[in-house]
Amino acid sequence: MNNKKTLVLSAAAIALASWVGYSFYQAYQPKPIHLQGQIESQQYSISSKVAGRIDQVLVRKGDAVTKDQLIFTIHSPEIEAKLAQAKAGEKAADALAKEAEKGARSQQIQAAKDQWKKASAAEDLAEKTYLRVNNLYNDGVVAEQKRDEAHTQWQAAKYTQSAAFQMYQMAQEGVRDETKVAAAQKARMAAGAVAEVEAFAADTQVNSWFDGEVSQVLLQSGELAPQGFPVVTVVDRQDSWAVLNVREDWLKHFKKGATFNAYLPALDKNIEFTVTHIAVMGDFATWRSTDASQGFDLRTFEVEARPTKAEPELRMGMSVAVEL
């Protein structure tokens, strides 16, 4: 009986000693490091370069959208008015360019020719008149003053005939090449103005540039949308990653290209991630050292890691737990 008690006591003492030893062992073992981060996803803002009043918003939160799908429309009477003005200016510039290219009309050319013939006839008459007066002067019938007046009238008629002939040639040749080029370039400029306004008008029908899921609708029908203001936000769930804030003395566990396992409570499973980006955070995120002997503060780094394998169930904001 005493032997049994002795064995029981001995066993109890051994168990107690083992427990105390194990407790001391555990107490001096380094404690695991627990880090918590979250899932981020690529977000896109869908906006218009045209300011105006929202006409229709064709999506809601949670809707799946595809590239080139119509998202919202804008009503802008100002754009319609500018487009009408630009088209009118284009027609006027085209008409001037065609006029410059074709030159004067046949009636204008004929009128210039008739003016030249009229001036030629007047010159012939002035010349004959001068010759007659000059003969009379030589015979001593008229004064020298009369001969000089006839000569002046003849010379003036010659200049008038020359000017009329030059006008007739100009009408035949049409406008100068430089004028044609200038008119053509003005027509091109007017066409460019129309294209510019049409591009703005097209942006009143705003399509998605991406595949994704609508996360926010910031403006509704009837509200004014400033130029470039995001009306709808789309999240690409296929482009998601984990973000962790890591103290620099733990950064050795997160070298670029390294992999680690993380537990996601929302999915109740572990997922392997690969470190893709490391960047220091601002001074506001500095960890204050608790060990005065170190003599410096520890910085915090932002670590981004993407799933090693595609994980379609990831959602922005999910918690990520990592144990080192």
C-alpha positions in Angstrom: 0.0 0.0 0.0 2.8 2.3 0.9 4.6 1.4 -2.3 1.6 2.4 -4.3 1.4 5.8 -2.6 5.1 6.3 -3.1 4.7 5.6 -6.8 1.7 7.9 -7.2 3.5 10.7 -5.4 6.6 10.1 -7.5 4.6 10.2 -10.6 2.9 13.4 -9.5 6.2 15.0 -8.6 7.6 14.1 -12.0 4.5 15.5 -13.8 4.7 18.7 -11.8 8.4 19.1 -12.5 7.8 18.5 -16.2 5.0 21.0 -16.3 7.1 23.6 -14.6 10.0 22.9 -16.9 7.8 23.1 -20.0 6.3 26.4 -18.7 9.7 27.9 -18.2 10.7 26.7 -21.7 7.6 28.2 -23.3 8.1 31.5 -21.4 11.6 31.9 -22.9 10.5 31.0 -26.4 10.1 34.0 -28.8 6.4 34.8 -29.2 4.9 34.7 -32.7 4.4 38.0 -34.5 0.8 38.7 -35.6 0.2 41.1 -38.4 -3.2 42.2 -39.8 -3.8 43.8 -43.2 -6.6 44.1 -45.6 -7.5 43.4 -49.3 -7.3 46.2 -51.7 -8.7 46.2 -55.3 -8.1 48.3 -58.3 -10.7 51.1 -58.6 -11.7 53.2 -61.6 -13.6 56.4 -61.6 -15.9 56.9 -64.6 -16.4 60.6 -65.4 -17.0 62.9 -68.3 -14.9 65.7 -69.7 -18.2 67.6 -70.3 -19.9 69.5 -67.5 -23.7 69.3 -67.4 -26.7 67.9 -65.8 -27.0 64.1 -65.3 -29.7 62.8 -67.5 -29.7 59.1 -66.6 -27.6 56.8 -64.5 -28.0 53.3 -65.9 -26.3 51.2 -63.1 -26.6 50.6 -59.4 -24.2 49.5 -56.6 -23.2 45.9 -57.0 -24.0 45.8 -60.8 -21.4 44.0 -62.9 -20.4 46.1 -65.9 -18.3 45.3 -69.0 -16.1 47.4 -71.1 -18.0 49.8 -73.5 -21.2 49.4 -71.5 -23.2 52.7 -71.3 -23.0 53.9 -67.7 -24.6 57.4 -67.6 -25.7 60.2 -69.9 -25.4 64.0 -69.6 -27.8 66.6 -70.9 -25.9 69.7 -72.2 -27.8 72.3 -74.3 -24.6 74.4 -74.4 -22.8 71.6 -76.4 -25.6 71.4 -78.8 -25.5 75.1 -79.4 -21.7 75.1 -79.9 -22.0 72.3 -82.4 -24.6 74.2 -84.4 -22.3 77.2 -84.5 -19.2 75.1 -85.5 -21.1 73.5 -88.3 -22.3 76.8 -89.6 -18.7 78.1 -89.5 -17.6 75.0 -91.4 -20.1 75.6 -94.2 -19.1 79.2 -94.6 -15.4 78.4 -94.7 -16.0 75.6 -97.3 -17.9 78.0 -99.5 -15.1 80.6 -99.3 -12.5 77.9 -100.2 -14.6 76.7 -103.2 -15.0 80.3 -104.3 -11.2 80.9 -104.1 -10.5 77.6 -106.0 -12.9 78.3 -108.8 -12.0 82.0 -109.2 -14.2 84.7 -110.7 -17.5 83.9 -112.4 -17.8 84.0 -116.2 -19.9 87.2 -115.9 -17.2 88.9 -113.9 -14.6 88.0 -116.5 -16.8 89.2 -119.4 -17.4 92.5 -117.5 -13.7 93.0 -117.0 -13.1 92.3 -120.7 -15.7 94.8 -121.8 -14.1 97.5 -119.5 -10.8 96.8 -121.2 -12.3 97.1 -124.7 -14.0 100.3 -123.7 -10.7 101.7 -122.4 -8.9 100.6 -125.6 -11.5 102.4 -127.7 -11.1 105.5 -125.6 -7.4 105.4 -126.1 -7.7 105.1 -129.9 -9.9 108.1 -130.0 -7.6 110.1 -127.7 -4.6 109.2 -130.0 -6.4 110.3 -133.2 -7.6 113.5 -131.5 -4.0 114.3 -130.5 -2.7 113.7 -134.0 -5.3 116.0 -135.5 -4.6 118.8 -133.0 -0.9 118.4 -133.5 -1.3 118.8 -137.2 -3.3 122.0 -136.7 -0.7 123.2 -134.3 2.0 122.7 -136.9 -0.1 124.7 -139.3 -0.4 127.5 -136.8 -4.2 127.1 -136.4 -4.4 126.2 -132.7 -2.3 127.2 -129.7 0.3 125.1 -128.0 -1.9 124.8 -124.9 -4.6 122.9 -126.9 -2.0 120.5 -128.3 -0.6 119.8 -124.8 -4.2 119.1 -123.4 -4.8 116.6 -126.2 -1.5 114.9 -125.5 -2.3 114.6 -121.8 -5.7 113.2 -122.5 -4.2 110.6 -124.8 -1.6 109.5 -122.2 -4.4 109.3 -119.5 -6.4 107.1 -121.8 -3.4 104.8 -122.3 -3.0 104.3 -118.5 -6.7 103.6 -118.2 -6.5 101.0 -120.9 -3.5 99.4 -119.3 -5.3 99.2 -115.9 -8.4 97.7 -117.5 -6.3 95.1 -119.2 -4.6 94.2 -115.9 -8.0 93.8 -114.2 -9.2 91.6 -117.1 -6.1 89.3 -116.7 -6.6 89.1 -112.9 -10.2 88.0 -113.5 -9.0 85.3 -115.9 -6.3 84.0 -113.6 -8.5 84.0 -110.5 -7.1 84.5 -106.9 -3.5 84.0 -106.0 -2.2 80.6 -104.9 -1.5 82.0 -101.4 -5.1 83.1 -101.1 -6.3 79.6 -102.2 -4.1 77.9 -99.6 -5.3 80.3 -96.8 -8.9 79.6 -97.7 -8.3 75.9 -97.7 -6.6 76.0 -94.3 -9.4 78.0 -92.9 -11.8 75.3 -94.1 -9.7 72.7 -92.4 -9.6 74.7 -89.2 -13.4 75.0 -89.2 -13.7 71.2 -89.8 -11.4 70.7 -86.8 -13.6 72.9 -84.6 -16.6 70.8 -85.6 -14.7 67.6 -84.8 -13.7 69.0 -81.4 -17.3 69.9 -80.5 -18.5 66.5 -81.7 -16.0 64.8 -79.5 -17.3 66.7 -76.5 -20.9 65.9 -77.6 -20.0 62.2 -77.8 -18.7 62.3 -74.2 -22.2 63.1 -73.0 -22.8 59.3 -73.5 -20.3 57.8 -71.1 -19.2 54.2 -71.3 -17.2 52.1 -69.0 -13.5 51.6 -70.0 -13.2 48.5 -67.7 -14.8 45.3 -66.6 -15.8 45.3 -62.9 -18.4 45.8 -60.3 -20.0 49.1 -59.4 -19.0 50.2 -55.9 -20.4 53.7 -55.7 -22.8 55.9 -57.5 -21.9 59.5 -56.5 -24.5 61.5 -58.6 -28.0 60.8 -59.6 -30.3 61.9 -62.4 -30.9 65.7 -62.3 -27.8 66.6 -60.4 -25.1 68.8 -61.9 -21.8 67.0 -62.8 -18.7 69.2 -62.9 -16.1 68.5 -65.6 -14.1 65.4 -64.7 -16.1 64.6 -61.5 -16.4 60.8 -60.9 -20.0 59.9 -61.2 -19.6 56.1 -60.9 -16.8 54.1 -59.3 -16.0 50.6 -60.6 -13.9 48.0 -58.8 -12.0 45.3 -60.6 -12.2 42.3 -58.3 -9.9 40.3 -60.6 -7.1 42.8 -59.7 -6.9 42.5 -55.9 -4.0 42.4 -53.5 -3.1 42.3 -49.8 -1.7 45.4 -48.0 0.3 45.0 -44.7 2.0 47.6 -42.6 5.2 46.0 -41.4 7.8 47.4 -38.9 11.2 47.5 -40.5 12.8 45.0 -38.1 10.2 42.4 -39.4 10.8 43.4 -43.0 13.2 40.5 -43.5 10.2 38.2 -43.7 8.8 40.1 -46.7 11.5 40.4 -49.3 10.2 41.1 -52.8 9.3 37.9 -54.5 9.0 36.0 -51.2 5.8 34.1 -50.4 3.8 33.7 -47.2 0.5 32.3 -46.1 -2.3 34.4 -44.7 -5.6 33.6 -43.1 -8.7 35.3 -44.4 -11.6 35.1 -41.8 -14.1 36.1 -44.5 -13.3 33.1 -46.6 -12.2 30.9 -43.6 -9.1 29.6 -45.4 -5.4 30.3 -45.9 -4.2 31.8 -49.2 -0.6 32.1 -50.4 0.6 35.5 -51.4 3.7 36.8 -53.2 5.3 40.1 -52.2 5.2 42.4 -55.2 5.9 45.9 -53.8 7.6 47.5 -50.7 7.5 51.2 -49.9 8.3 53.2 -46.8 5.4 55.0 -45.2 5.4 58.6 -44.0 6.9 59.8 -40.7 3.4 59.8 -39.2 3.6 55.9 -39.3 7.0 55.7 -37.4 7.0 53.1 -34.6 8.5 54.6 -31.4 11.2 52.4 -30.0 10.5 51.0 -26.5 14.2 50.1 -26.0 16.2 53.2 -25.1 19.4 51.4 -25.8 18.6 51.2 -29.5 18.8 55.0 -29.9 16.6 55.2 -33.0 13.0 54.9 -34.1 11.8 52.1 -36.3 10.1 53.0 -39.6 7.0 51.3 -41.0 6.8 49.9 -44.5 3.8 49.2 -46.7 4.0 45.7 -48.2 1.8 44.7 -51.1 1.3 41.1 -52.0 -0.8 39.4 -54.7 -2.3 35.9 -54.5 0.1 33.4 -56.0 -3.0 31.8 -57.6 -6.1 33.5 -58.9 -8.6 34.0 -56.1 -11.9 35.3 -57.5 -13.6 35.4 -54.1 -11.4 38.2 -52.8 -13.2 41.5 -52.0 -11.8 44.9 -51.1 -11.7 45.4 -47.3 -11.4 41.7 -46.3 -9.1 41.2 -43.3 -5.8 39.4 -43.8 -4.0 37.8 -40.7 -0.4 36.8 -40.9 1.6 34.9 -38.2 5.4 35.0 -38.3 
